[in-house]
Amino acid sequence: MKESQNGVRDAALIAAAQKMEHYEMATYGCLHAWAELLGENEVSRLLQSTLEEEGAADRKLSAIAHTLNMDAMNGRDDTREQKRA
């Protein structure tokens, strides 16, 4: 039972983190577009870099979520708990 509770908790934490990443990506995307329109090339470049970093973080969270979900579907225990033991 504890393993399934840990899986649900982990899924909820990842979902919350991804919601935040998506919010940040939307914000940086808008700021990037505005910087381009205003001809602020250096600002635009920095915002694009930040937007790419946020996208990478989102992809990493998706990969972690996929692994956790597959483990849960296959009835595996939380591997992180096993490693700590």
C-alpha positions in Angstrom: 0.0 0.0 0.0 2.8 2.4 0.9 4.4 2.0 -2.6 1.1 2.9 -4.3 0.7 6.0 -2.0 4.3 7.0 -2.9 3.5 6.6 -6.6 0.4 8.7 -6.3 2.3 11.3 -4.4 5.1 11.3 -6.9 2.7 11.7 -9.8 1.0 14.6 -8.1 4.3 16.3 -7.5 5.4 15.9 -11.1 2.1 17.2 -12.3 2.4 20.3 -10.2 6.0 20.8 -11.4 4.9 20.4 -15.0 2.1 22.9 -14.5 4.6 25.4 -13.3 7.0 24.7 -16.2 4.1 25.2 -18.7 3.2 28.5 -17.0 6.8 29.7 -17.1 7.1 28.6 -20.8 4.0 30.6 -21.7 5.3 33.6 -19.9 8.8 33.4 -21.5 7.3 32.8 -24.9 5.2 35.9 -24.7 8.1 38.0 -23.4 10.4 36.6 -26.2 7.8 37.6 -28.8 7.5 41.1 -27.4 11.3 41.5 -27.2 11.5 40.5 -30.9 8.8 43.0 -31.9 10.6 45.7 -30.0 13.9 44.9 -31.7 15.5 43.9 -28.3 17.8 41.2 -29.9 19.9 40.5 -26.8 16.8 40.2 -24.5 15.1 38.1 -27.2 18.1 35.8 -27.3 18.2 35.4 -23.5 14.5 34.7 -23.3 14.8 32.1 -26.0 17.6 30.4 -24.1 15.5 30.4 -20.9 12.5 29.1 -22.9 14.6 26.2 -24.2 15.8 25.4 -20.6 12.2 25.3 -19.4 11.3 23.0 -22.3 14.2 20.7 -21.3 13.0 20.6 -17.7 9.5 19.8 -18.9 10.8 16.9 -21.1 12.8 15.6 -18.1 9.8 15.6 -15.9 7.7 13.8 -18.6 10.4 11.1 -18.8 10.4 10.6 -15.1 6.6 10.5 -15.0 6.6 7.9 -17.8 9.0 5.7 -15.9 7.0 6.0 -12.7 3.7 5.3 -14.5 5.2 2.3 -16.3 6.6 0.9 -13.0 3.1 1.4 -11.4 1.4 -0.4 -14.3 3.8 -3.3 -14.0 3.3 -3.6 -10.3 6.9 -2.6 -9.4 7.7 -1.2 -6.0 9.0 2.4 -5.9 12.6 1.8 -6.9 13.8 4.9 -5.0 12.5 3.4 -1.8 14.3 0.2 -2.5 17.6 2.0 -3.1 17.3 3.9 0.2 16.8 0.6 2.1 
